[in-house]
Amino acid sequence: MTMELDMNWDGNPNIVLGIKTLVGVSLPVQVKNIGFTGVFRLIFRPLVDEFPCFGAVSVSLREKKKLDFTLKVVGGDISAIPGLSDAIEETIRDAVEDSITWPVRKVIPILPGDYSDLELKPVGMLEVKLVQAKNLTNKDLVGKSDPFAKMFIRPLREKTQRSKTINNDLNPIWNEHFEFVVEDASTQHLVVRIYDDEGVQASELIGCAQIRLCELEPGKVKDVWLKLVKDLEIQRDNKNRGEVHLELLYVPFGAGNNGIVNPFASSSMTSLERVLKNDTTDEENATSRKRKDVIVRGVLSVTVISAEEIPIQDMMGKADPYVVLSMKKSGAKSKTRVVNDSLNPVWNQTFDFVVEDGLHDMLVLEVWDHDTFGKDYIGRCILTLTRVIMEEEYKDWFPLDESKSGKIQLHLKWMAQSIYRDS
């Protein structure tokens, strides 16, 4: 049995927090004038014959409507330290909301019994590849922002993942892989926040985005571009803050029994590896495998078929486009021929790249306009290899980033050989 109740609470408790800043200074911060409004969910289960007819009550916040409070440094002014108030407020909000928001719940036993089955339990893993971002808002007066990302499903510090900082770049490429524990795929979200790294000062938020886990098909990689906004709860922000590119894969526990494959996890050994290790026991093999990361090695075959709607580059209303292909990790490069006087060039040229670590490499295609005395940049397309590794072969159109218009058609094929390295 489930009951949902609107609850309002206002109070002025005496709460003092000990805050330690990045520079090592400890500050006593008082939290007061707390106001809270929300919808609480009460679940009465299991139902039994004995009065009061249920064994326990699970309490959780289903919907937070409002949470307000005031911060004050004891014996000082919190505004004297730039960004400190916002950083503390964000941390407090995240901690409070995580401790009571569904699927987190407080189980209160009413009758004697074992109610461990009502406690929150992991149900799967979310694999996230933070690929890149583009057209980020510049937060610096001199130069460009130094963006990094924070991601979480539950906003506790120990459950939040942070990317590396890309200096002086509004179109950063991270290509980093993260894992998150999922406890309720039907209600939880992945939240991404992009910040400008300000060194010892508090980082400034560029924008944030979220995606519901229920939108992910188990075992299938979802490639998404998410628009960044100022606030996830107030959807009145029309300012362009940029976009972030993610690859997402939700793998429920026990999914292997249903034929779901996780390309980011270690797969079975090859026949050759089994022969080389046939003098060890199964237990020793299992222990050894825990110390190894899978490397997806193979040959990537890329056919650059054509492009359309290339923007005009010269006085004659045409362009002389060609494509430079490169692997970001290995640095291997190739380029197509130049197609003269065309905004819809056709190349139909194939290039092969030996890839040593397919799950962590990227294919970068840059379109250039050839001139007698130089070249002009038109746009680019950046692809991870996740899709071609899973599908083995596909053909598709891809828009050109950093260009007014244009798209490019590619045919990709993957021939894999998995090997292992000690980690």
N, C-alpha and C positions, 0 to 999 in steps of 0.2 A: 504494500500500500504506500502511495506517494502523496505528499501534501506540500504545496508551495505557498509561502507566506511573504507578504511585503513587510519589510522591517525598516524603521527609522530609529537612529540613535544619535544623540548629541550629548557631549560631555566635555569636561575639562580636567582630565586626569593629569597627574604629575609624573610625566615620563621623561627621563633624562638619558640620552644616548652618549656613549663615548665614541667619537668619530676620529679616526686616524687618517690624516691626509697623505698624499703621495710624497710630500717633502718631510714626513715624519712628525708633523705637529699634531698633537692630540687636542681635540676640542670637545667640551661638554655641550651638547645640543639638546634643548628642551623641545618636546613635542606637546602642543596644547591645542585647545579649541578644536577637538576632533568631531567631525560630523560624518555620518554614514547612512546611506540609503541603498537598499538592495532587495533582491528576491531570494529567500532561502528555501532550499529543498530539504524536506524531511522524508526519509524512507524508513518505513516500519517493516522489518523482516528479521527472521522468518516468522510467518504467522503460525501460532500454536494454539492448542486448546486451553491452555492455562491462562488465567487473567494476568495481565491486561491484553492477552491474545497476540502479543508479538514479543520476540526475544530481545531485540535490540533496535536502536534508532540510529540511523546514519544522517549526520547533519552536514550540509555543504551549501556554499553560495552559488546559485545557478546564474544569477545576473547581477552585476554591480552597476548601480545607477549613478552613484556619487560618493566620492571619498574626499573630504577636505580636512586640512589641518594646518597649523601654523608652526613654523620653525623659528627658534631663537637661540643664539649662542649665549650661554650663561656668562654674564659679565662682559658682553661684547656685541658687535653688530655683524650678523652673518653675511650681509651684503658687502662687507669690506673685502671678502675673498671672492674674486670673480668666478662664477660658475658653481660655487660650492653649494648654494641653496638648491639649485636645480638638480645637482648630482645626488644630494642627500634625499631630496623629495622623491626622485625616481627610484632610488634604492628602497626607501620605506614602502612606497606604493607596491613595488614588485614583491617585496617580502610578505606584506600583509595579504595581497591578493592571492599569492601562491599558496599561502597556508590554509586558505578557506575556500578557494574557488574550485568548483567541479572540474575534473574528477576527484580532486583531493576531498576527503571526507573524514569527519570525526565520528567514530563508532562508539556509541554509548550503550553498554550492556544493561538490559532491564532485568532479565532473568539469567540465572547461572547457565553457562554453556560456552562452547567454543565458537567464536564468531570470526575467526581468522579469514574465512572465505569472503567476508564483507570488506576486508581491507583492500587498499589500492595495490594492484599488482601490474607489473609490466606485461604487455601483450604483444610487443613487437619492437622492431628497430626501424628508424627512419635514417636512410643514407642521404646526405645532402652534399652536392658538389656546388660550391660557390664559384661560378664561372667568371663573371665580370659584371661591371656596371657601366652605364654610358650616360652622357649629358648631365652629370651631377652639378648641382648648384655650387658655385664657388663661394666658400666662406672666408677666404683670405683676401686681405686688401693688397698684399704683395705676393705675386706668384699664384699658385693654384692650391686647392685643398689637398690634404694628405689623407685620403680615405682609408678606413678600415671598417669591418663589419662585425657586429655581434648578433648571434642567433640563439634562439632558445624555443623550447616548447613550454617549459616551466621556468619562470624568470628568476630563479635562485642563482646566486653567483656561481656555485659549484656545478650547475647544470647549464650554464651559458658558455657558448663557444665563441672565440675571438679569432678573426683572421689576422694575417700580417698587414702592416701599413704599407700602402703604395704611395710614395712621395711625389708631390707635385703633379697630380694626374686626375683629370675629371672623367677619364674613361679607363678606369683601372681594370687590370686582368689579374685575378687571383688564382683560379683553377685549384682550389683547395677542397679537400674532402673531410666531412665531419659526420659523426654518428650521434643519434639521439634516441633515448628510450621512450617508447610510446606506451601510455597507460590507458588511453581511451581514444581510438582512432575516429570515433564517431563525433566527438565534441572538441578535441584539442586542435590547436593551430600551431604552425611554425611562424615565428615572428623574426623578421630581419630588420635590424637598425643599422644604418650607415652613418658613421661619424667622421668628423674632421679631427685628426690627431693634433692636439695643441701642446704636446710635450708634457711639462709638469703641470700645466693648467688643465682644467676640466675640458674634455673633448666636447665639441659642438655637434649637435645632431643635424645631419643633412636631410634625412628623411627615413621613413620606415614603411614596411609592408608586411602583409601576412597572407598565408594560404591555409585553408582548412584541410586537415588530413583526410577527411571523408571524400575529398575530390580526387584522391589518389587511388588508382587501381592497384591492388596488391601484386607485387612482382613485376610491375611495368614502370619503366622510367618515364617520368613526366618532365618535359622541357618547357620552362615557363619564363617569361619576362614579367616582372611585377613592377607596377608604377609606385614610386615613392611618394608618400604624403607626409604632412607635418604631424598629424595625430590620427591614430587608428580609430578613435571613438568619435571624433568630430569630423564628419565628411563634408566639410565646406571649403576645402583647400583646392583652389584651381591653379595654383602656381606649379610650374614645371620644375620638379626637383630631381628628375632623372629616373632611370629604371635599373633594376638589378636582375641578373640572369642566373637562374638556378636549374639544376637537374636533381630531381627528387625520386627516391625509390623507397616505398614502404614494404617491409618484409615481415609479416606476422610470424611469431614463434611457431615452429612446426610446419612452416610453409613448404619445406622441402618434401614433405609427404604428399603435397598436392602438385608437385612438379614445378614450383616457383623457384627460379634461380636468382641468386644475388651476385651480380657481376663484380661487386666490390669485395666479396669475401673469397677466401682461399678455396679453390676447387680441388677435385681429387687429383692425385699424382698421376703422371704419365706412366705408361708401361715400363719405360726405360728407368724411371726413378724407382719404381717398385723393385726391379731387378737389382739395381745398385744398392738398395737398402734391404734386400731379402734376408740379411743376417741379423736383423733386429726384430724384436717382438712388436706386436700390435700396440702394446702400451707405450713402448719406446717411440714408435712412430707417432702416436698421438701427442706425446710430450714434445717431440721434435717439431711437429707441425705448428704448435702454438707459438714457436719462436720464428716462424717464417711468414713472410708476406707474399702474396701472389704477385707475379709480374706477368702482365698480359703482353707477350711479345709476338710480333708478326709483321706482315707486309700490308701496308695500306696502299690501295690502288685508287687514284683519283682521276676521273675523267672530267675535264672542264669542257662542258658541252657548248654553252652559249650564254649570252647576257642580253637583257632588254632594258630599254628606257635609260640608257647611259646619258647623263647630262651633257649638254653641248660644251665643248672645250675650246673651239677655235672660231675664227671670224667667219668661216664658211658654214657654220651651223652643224659641224660634224665633230668626230673625235677619232683618234687612232689608238684604240684600247689594246692593252695586253694585261695578263695576270701573272703576278709573282706568287708562287706557293712556297710555304715554309713550315717546318715543324718547329714549334716553339721551344721544345726541350733539347732536341738534338742540333737544331740550327740548319738542318739540311734544306736546300733551296732548289727550285726549278722555276722556269717561266715559260709561258706560251709564246707563240709568234704574235706579231703585231697585225691587227686587222685594220687596214686603212679606211678612212672616211666612212665610219659606221657607228650608229648609236645602238645597233642591235647585232653585235658581232657573233659569229659562229666559229668556234675553234675545233671542237671534237678532238682534243689532244689528251692522252693518258700519261700519268706520271706515277711511278712506284716509289714508296718510301719504306725503308726498314725502320720499324718502330720498336724500341727496346722496352718501353713501359707505357702501354696504350691507355691505361686508366688515368695516367697523369700527364699525358702529352696533349697537344692541341694542334689543329691545322689552321693556319692563318693564310687567307687569300687577300691580296691587295691588288686592286685594279688601278692601272696607271694609264695616262695618255702620253703617247710617244711624240716628242717634238724633235725637230732637227737639232736644236741647241739645248736639249734637256728633256725633262719629263715633268708631268703634273699629276699630283695625287688625286684620284677620283673617290675612292672609298674602299672599305674592307669588309671581310666576313670572317668571323672566328668560330670554329667548330670544335667541340670536344669529340672524342672518339667513342663515347659510350654507346650511342645509337648504332653505329656501324659494327661495333663489337657484338652487340646483342642480336642485331638483325642480319649481320654478315654482309648484306648488300642492300642498297637503296638508292633511289634517284629522287631529287627534290629541288625546288627553287628556294633561294635564300636572299633576303634583302641586303643591300649594301649599307652598312653603317657609315656615318660621317659623310654621307652623300645626299644631295637634294632628292635624288631619285635613283632608280636602278635596282636590278636583281640579277642573280647569276644562277645558272642551272648546273648542278653537279651530279655525277654518278660515283658513289663510293663503294668499295668492295674491300673486305677484310679477310685475310688468310692468317689464322692465329696459331701460336705455339706457346703454351703456358710454361713458365719456368718458375723457380723459387729462389729467394735470397734470404739470408739470415737477417733478423730484425732485432 
